[in-house]
Amino acid sequence: MNLDPLQRTVLAELGMVAYRRIVAGAAVDLPSGLLAQLALAAGLPVEDLQAHPQLLAQAARMGRDPRPRRAVWAQLRALRKAR
């Protein structure tokens, strides 16, 4: 669940901690060309894109299967819209 800044502030005032789910496992090794193309599509610098491990893990599984590709594009559009 993603919390907006107001929700985080309210939780902090109540003395609660908002946890962020961290994907455990090895770092995904994508070709630099693909990483640059994904960053361009997201409208982010490559360094900022690397802060989204779920997206990179999904991109590593793309291949010829259309389902992971659709998931990656949806995430890229969300990142672009958030900017």
C-alpha positions in Angstrom: 0.0 0.0 0.0 1.3 3.4 -0.9 0.8 6.2 1.6 0.6 9.8 0.7 2.5 12.4 2.8 -0.6 13.3 4.9 -1.2 9.7 5.8 2.5 9.3 6.8 2.2 12.5 8.9 -0.9 11.2 10.7 0.8 7.8 11.4 3.9 9.6 12.8 1.7 11.7 15.0 0.0 8.6 16.3 3.4 7.1 17.1 3.2 4.5 14.3 5.8 3.7 11.7 4.9 3.3 8.1 6.9 0.4 6.7 8.0 0.1 3.2 8.2 -3.3 1.6 11.7 -4.1 0.3 12.2 -6.6 -2.3 14.8 -9.1 -1.1 17.1 -10.8 -3.4 20.0 -10.1 -5.7 20.1 -6.9 -7.8 18.7 -7.3 -11.3 21.4 -7.0 -14.0 19.8 -5.4 -17.1 21.8 -4.4 -20.2 22.7 -0.7 -20.0 20.8 0.0 -23.2 17.6 -1.5 -21.9 18.0 0.4 -18.6 18.5 3.7 -20.5 15.4 3.0 -22.6 13.3 2.2 -19.6 14.6 5.4 -17.9 13.7 7.4 -21.0 10.2 5.9 -21.1 9.7 6.7 -17.4 11.0 10.2 -17.8 13.6 9.6 -15.1 17.4 9.5 -14.9 18.8 6.0 -14.8 19.9 6.5 -11.1 16.3 7.3 -10.1 14.9 4.4 -12.0 17.2 2.0 -10.1 15.3 2.9 -6.9 12.4 0.9 -8.2 13.5 -2.8 -7.8 10.0 -4.2 -8.6 10.0 -2.5 -12.0 13.5 -3.7 -12.8 12.7 -7.3 -11.8 9.6 -7.2 -14.0 11.7 -5.8 -16.9 14.2 -8.6 -16.5 11.4 -11.2 -17.1 10.0 -9.5 -20.2 11.3 -11.6 -23.0 8.6 -12.4 -25.5 5.8 -12.9 -23.0 3.3 -10.0 -23.3 2.1 -10.1 -19.7 5.3 -8.8 -18.1 5.7 -6.2 -20.9 2.2 -4.8 -20.1 3.0 -4.7 -16.4 6.3 -2.8 -17.1 4.5 -0.3 -19.3 1.9 0.3 -16.7 4.5 1.0 -14.1 6.5 3.3 -16.5 3.4 5.3 -17.2 2.7 5.7 -13.5 6.3 6.9 -12.9 6.0 9.4 -15.7 2.6 10.6 -14.5 3.9 11.1 -10.9 6.6 13.5 -12.2 
